[in-house]
Amino acid sequence: MSAFADKVVVVTGAARGIGRATAVEFASAGATVVGADLDSEALGEVGELALRLGGDVGDADDAHQIIDGTLAAFGRLDALVNNAGTWLLKPTAQITPEEWDDQLSTNLRSFFLLIRRAYPALAETGGNVVNVASMAAMRFTTPHVAYASAKAGVIAMTRDLAAEYAPEVRVNAVAPGPIDTMGLTAAMTPAEKADFGRRYPLGRMGEPEDVAHAIVFLASPQAAYITGATLPVTGGTELGVPSLF
Ligand SMILES: NC(=O)c1ccc[n+]([C@@H]2O[C@H](COP(=O)([O-])OP(=O)(O)OC[C@H]3O[C@@H](n4cnc5c(N)ncnc54)[C@H](O)[C@@H]3O)[C@@H](O)[C@H]2O)c1
């Protein structure tokens, strides 16, 4: 029997990238998958979804509707994957207060809104939450202080809510490293891309499926004794600087 048969899972940011790969993997493990995304058109192309919900996850009404709509359709919730995110690569002096607020809204406030609304339903099923943080929360990688600050908040939120919601609901996170989703490599040839990946200890950039595997594991019964953890999915990128010898 499939690990997620009869389970209902919500994945935000499911229209593309890591969210889409995660939705597909949950569906192939037997879950009923609800996908939420700002981009309703792209969401419509994800055939594996049992329900598609639009809206901005940082908006309280929209976030609540994602949980309420799921419960209205399926009557239960077993896992919530907070994945929707947006990245602002900019020197700090150029970040406007509005851009700061937008980064914090999508990348941190939305997690609070969705988890708080989902908690009663998750507590009923013994469910769990998986938050998508980032290696950027743990190491400097490039100038994106609003993004890194929000992701550091996601790790703190994961730890605190894991303690507050135990034993009813487990709360974990993944911290992806360089994953080939953001268009950074779109202009590269396969050889250039392979060359780019060689700078990382495991010798390649990550694929969305690398992160999806970790998310589905943390949401599964195999992770029943894991809560409050942030699992790096980075190819070892954060381990240190390249050896001199
Ligand atoms: N790709 C990487 O290298 C990387 C590294 C570390 C962390 N992450 C994190 O992984 C998650 C997914 O990233 P990705 O690379 O798949 O990105 P992506 O841009 O490919 O996909 C993100 C999805 O989220 C949706 N989204 C954005 N803002 C939204 C909002 N306000 N409301 C609802 N939906 C919204 C987008 O429409 C998009 O479909 C993000 O939280 C990101 O910060 C990515």
The ligand as an SDF file (V2000), in Angstrom:
LIG
                    3D

 44 48  0  0  0  0  0  0  0  0999 V2000
   16.1460   27.0630   -6.0570 N   0  0  0  0  0  0  0  0  0  0  0  0
   17.0250   27.2120   -5.0860 C   0  0  0  0  0  0  0  0  0  0  0  0
   18.2460   27.2270   -5.3130 O   0  0  0  0  0  0  0  0  0  0  0  0
   16.5490   27.3460   -3.6630 C   0  0  0  0  0  0  0  0  0  0  0  0
   17.5220   27.3210   -2.6580 C   0  0  0  0  0  0  0  0  0  0  0  0
   17.1040   27.4430   -1.3390 C   0  0  0  0  0  0  0  0  0  0  0  0
   15.7610   27.5820   -1.0300 C   0  0  0  0  0  0  0  0  0  0  0  0
   14.8470   27.6040   -2.0390 N   0  0  0  0  0  0  0  0  0  0  0  0
   13.4450   27.7720   -1.6480 C   0  0  0  0  0  0  0  0  0  0  0  0
   12.6700   26.7410   -2.2140 O   0  0  0  0  0  0  0  0  0  0  0  0
   11.3300   27.2000   -2.3970 C   0  0  0  0  0  0  0  0  0  0  0  0
   10.9040   26.9340   -3.8370 C   0  0  0  0  0  0  0  0  0  0  0  0
   11.8400   27.5740   -4.6820 O   0  0  0  0  0  0  0  0  0  0  0  0
   11.9470   27.2650   -6.2340 P   0  0  0  0  0  0  0  0  0  0  0  0
   13.3860   27.3680   -6.5700 O   0  0  0  0  0  0  0  0  0  0  0  0
   11.1850   26.0480   -6.5900 O   0  0  0  0  0  0  0  0  0  0  0  0
   11.2460   28.5870   -6.7980 O   0  0  0  0  0  0  0  0  0  0  0  0
   10.3390   28.8420   -8.0940 P   0  0  0  0  0  0  0  0  0  0  0  0
   10.4230   30.3010   -8.3200 O   0  0  0  0  0  0  0  0  0  0  0  0
   10.7200   27.9020   -9.1790 O   0  0  0  0  0  0  0  0  0  0  0  0
    8.8710   28.4530   -7.5620 O   0  0  0  0  0  0  0  0  0  0  0  0
    8.2540   29.1780   -6.5290 C   0  0  0  0  0  0  0  0  0  0  0  0
    6.7540   29.1180   -6.7030 C   0  0  0  0  0  0  0  0  0  0  0  0
    6.1560   29.8680   -5.6200 O   0  0  0  0  0  0  0  0  0  0  0  0
    5.1120   30.6760   -6.1570 C   0  0  0  0  0  0  0  0  0  0  0  0
    4.9390   31.8740   -5.3410 N   0  0  0  0  0  0  0  0  0  0  0  0
    5.8000   32.9120   -5.1950 C   0  0  0  0  0  0  0  0  0  0  0  0
    5.2660   33.8530   -4.3960 N   0  0  0  0  0  0  0  0  0  0  0  0
    4.0340   33.4090   -4.0200 C   0  0  0  0  0  0  0  0  0  0  0  0
    2.9990   33.9340   -3.1970 C   0  0  0  0  0  0  0  0  0  0  0  0
    3.1300   35.1380   -2.6120 N   0  0  0  0  0  0  0  0  0  0  0  0
    1.8640   33.2010   -3.0300 N   0  0  0  0  0  0  0  0  0  0  0  0
    1.7270   31.9850   -3.6390 C   0  0  0  0  0  0  0  0  0  0  0  0
    2.6770   31.4460   -4.4290 N   0  0  0  0  0  0  0  0  0  0  0  0
    3.8230   32.1430   -4.6270 C   0  0  0  0  0  0  0  0  0  0  0  0
    5.5940   31.0270   -7.5630 C   0  0  0  0  0  0  0  0  0  0  0  0
    4.5020   31.4230   -8.4130 O   0  0  0  0  0  0  0  0  0  0  0  0
    6.2660   29.7410   -8.0080 C   0  0  0  0  0  0  0  0  0  0  0  0
    5.3790   28.8740   -8.6770 O   0  0  0  0  0  0  0  0  0  0  0  0
   11.3380   28.6860   -2.0300 C   0  0  0  0  0  0  0  0  0  0  0  0
   10.8800   28.8500   -0.7040 O   0  0  0  0  0  0  0  0  0  0  0  0
   12.8020   29.0450   -2.1560 C   0  0  0  0  0  0  0  0  0  0  0  0
   13.1490   30.1670   -1.3680 O   0  0  0  0  0  0  0  0  0  0  0  0
   15.2080   27.4900   -3.3440 C   0  0  0  0  0  0  0  0  0  0  0  0
  1  2  1  0
  2  3  2  0
  2  4  1  0
  4  5  1  0
  4 44  2  0
  5  6  2  0
  6  7  1  0
  7  8  2  0
  8  9  1  0
  8 44  1  0
  9 10  1  0
  9 42  1  0
 10 11  1  0
 11 12  1  0
 11 40  1  0
 12 13  1  0
 13 14  1  0
 14 15  2  0
 14 16  1  0
 14 17  1  0
 17 18  1  0
 18 19  2  0
 18 20  1  0
 18 21  1  0
 21 22  1  0
 22 23  1  0
 23 24  1  0
 23 38  1  0
 24 25  1  0
 25 26  1  0
 25 36  1  0
 26 27  1  0
 26 35  1  0
 27 28  2  0
 28 29  1  0
 29 30  1  0
 29 35  2  0
 30 31  1  0
 30 32  2  0
 32 33  1  0
 33 34  2  0
 34 35  1  0
 36 37  1  0
 36 38  1  0
 38 39  1  0
 40 41  1  0
 40 42  1  0
 42 43  1  0
M  CHG  2   8   1  16  -1
M  END
$$$$
